Amino acid sequence: MARVRIRLAKSSDSHALAELRYRFRTETEPAAETKPRFLRRCASWMKKRFRSGAYPWRCWVLDDGKQLLGHVCVQLFEKIPNPVNDEPELHAYITNFYVVPEMRSQGLGKSLLNKALSWCRARGTDAVILWATPGSRSLYRRCGLVEPTDIFELRYLSEKI
């Protein structure tokens, strides 16, 4: 097996990342738009946000030299300045964390997630948030994430009309 390395995504990875995003999301739910349309839209979005030095996004990929095997993305977002507790004024949102099924259970996902978490720690974030799938919860716990007791959520798409 080829050596897999973790590196920052580049604009030129946008099409491969869009393909992985499509694969990731359609593993559990049917697509609501055609694959070609989604790939164009998603690749364009990613190309703008994952270029070198882009702020507030970062994306790391698993690369075996031939293809991308996974990714994790982080978006930093500011907090309003706080005059108490000397709190860091930055949060991080982890999203689009995916490893292709044939490469799972080899420690690659944990390494990829730890890369993103280390970057967040180095930026002095106050908190890292994400939405977990049932299958990813144990990995997140092993990496130090906990389920909060102090957050509320409202999902507009789930409301009955």
Order of alpha helices (4+ residues) and beta strands (2+ residues): beta-alpha-alpha-beta-beta-beta-alpha-beta-alpha
